[in-house]
Amino acid sequence: MILVTGGTGLVGSHLLYELLTANKTVKAIYRTEEKQAIVKRIFSYYTEDYLALFNKIEWVEADLLNIPQLIEAFENVDYVYHCAAMISFDPKDYHKLRKTNIEGTANIVNLCISNSIKKLCYVSSVATISDSEKSKHVNEETDWNSEKDNNVYAITKYGAEIEVWRGTQEGLNAVIVNPGVIIGPGLWHEGTGGIFTQIYKGLSFYTKGHVASVYVKDVTVGMMRLMESSITNERFIMVGEHVTYKRFLGLIAENLQKKPPHIEAGFWILSMAWRLDWLKNLLTGRPRKLMKPMIASSQSTTIYDNEKIKDQLNFEFTPIEKSAKQTAKMFLRDNQNLRNPS
């Protein structure tokens, strides 16, 4: 039996599809029943028989901070994929991020140990692999740079990794994957899905720097292959390609048949936008959309070395042209369904 946390998220839902089509027996943790509809929709992208596949999942309502619920979720489980996380770059959410990402991961690790789980796969982020002024080329051996202006999400994901490594010292077999910017369909109001929505509505600006991208299917298939391998207590960067923001946004626009962003937003424009966003939050209380670390990230030229997973698993990544095309196809399908409901 396999347990997937964060089963209604982008990675978790695509992972469930891959596991079920491989005839695995699966449990999945969820927070609200409404979010299960996301999983059904994502399954429907790939098969007409999506309801039958969905109904094979044993759903368990649980919170990462609720130990009794998690104990129930771990019954008869052999392997765990920990995909659940809180994503926010707002400093105001720091303590919530710590609770979910660090304390929640500690709970998962502790239950893996107490239940003699055979192997854990933790989904982290390349945000935990810091560059420096001296080197913009990093790999799995690159140390965390505590001197860098790390955002609150990166800090808490790094703290979660520490919990996983602590578990390995206590006898747990584990692997960590560090994906870059994940491209994939299904969640159109957050992450890269939100970028597809923005471009469809109209987006004029792009930034310099580049995106370390990876297709969601590459992440999930890579996770499964790592779990089925004899590899333990290692982490792997999962980045398929590095492309400029201009090309990244242009590919999405091309596949959505929209005008590509054509105005470069320099640092001064972004800094002004960040200040206006801060002021709007102060006056109206609306959530922040632009954080200072995000500006730095948009200018990033860090290269994440993916040779380790390519060498150890003979792994091949999907070209960004294909991942952008497939994701845009699903976006247009969903958009058409919203405009013309049956």
C-alpha positions, 0 to 999 in steps of 0.5 A, a space after each residue: 500500500 502506498 500513501 500520498 500526501 497532498 493528493 489534490 495538488 499538482 504533483 500529488 494528483 498527477 502522481 496518483 494517476 501514474 501510480 494507479 495506471 501502474 496498478 498500485 494500491 493507493 491511499 491519498 490524504 485530502 483536506 476538503 472534498 471539493 479539492 477531489 474534483 481537481 483530481 477527477 479533472 486531471 485524470 480526465 485529461 489522460 483517460 475517458 475511464 477517469 471515474 473508475 480510476 479515481 474510485 480506486 483511491 482510498 481517501 483519508 481526510 487528514 491534516 499534517 498537524 493532526 497526529 490521530 488522523 495521520 495515524 489512521 492514514 498510515 495503517 497498512 502502508 508500506 511506502 510514502 510519497 510526501 507531496 503536501 506543502 504550503 506555498 507562500 512567499 509572504 513573510 506574514 505567512 512564515 509561522 504558518 509555513 513553518 507549521 505545515 512544511 517543517 512540523 508537518 514533515 516531522 510528523 510524517 517522518 516520525 510516523 514513517 519510522 514508527 510504522 517501519 515504512 520501507 521508503 519515503 519520497 519527499 518533494 522539496 524544491 530547487 529553492 533549497 539549493 542556494 547559489 552564491 556570488 561566486 557560483 551560479 552553477 549548483 548541484 546536489 552537493 551545493 550547501 544551503 547559503 544562509 547568507 542569501 536573502 532566502 524567501 520564507 518558502 525556501 527557508 521552510 522547505 529547507 527545514 523540512 529537508 532537515 527533518 527527512 535527513 534526521 529520519 535517515 539517521 534514525 533508520 528511515 530509507 528516503 529520497 528527496 527530489 528538488 524540482 524546478 518550476 513545474 509545468 503541468 495542467 490542472 491548477 489554473 490559479 496558482 503556480 505555472 497554471 496561473 501564468 497560463 491564465 495571465 497570458 490568456 487574459 493578456 500579459 505584456 511584460 517579461 523579465 530577464 533571467 531564466 526559468 529552470 523548468 520541468 514537466 510534471 510527468 517527469 517529476 512523478 515518473 522520476 519519483 516512482 523510479 527512484 522509489 522502485 530503485 535501490 537508491 536511498 538517502 540521496 536527493 536529486 535535482 529535477 530540472 529539464 531545461 533552462 530557458 529565458 523568461 521571454 522564451 518561456 512566456 512566449 512558448 505559452 503564448 504561442 500555444 494559447 494563440 495569444 500575443 506574447 509578452 513584449 516589454 522587458 520589465 527591468 529591476 526598477 519597474 519590478 521594484 516599483 511594482 513591489 512597493 505598490 503591491 505592498 501599499 495595496 496590501 497595507 491599505 486594503 488587506 488584499 494578499 500580496 502578489 509580488 514579494 522582494 525575493 520574487 523580484 530577485 528570482 525573476 532575474 536569476 541565472 542560476 544553473 541547476 545541474 541535472 546530470 545526477 538523475 540522468 546518469 543514475 536512472 538513465 533519465 530523459 526529460 521532456 522538452 519544454 516545447 512539448 510540456 508547454 504545448 500539452 499544458 496549453 491544450 488542457 488549459 484551452 479544453 478547460 476554458 472551452 468547457 467553462 464557456 460551454 458547459 454541457 
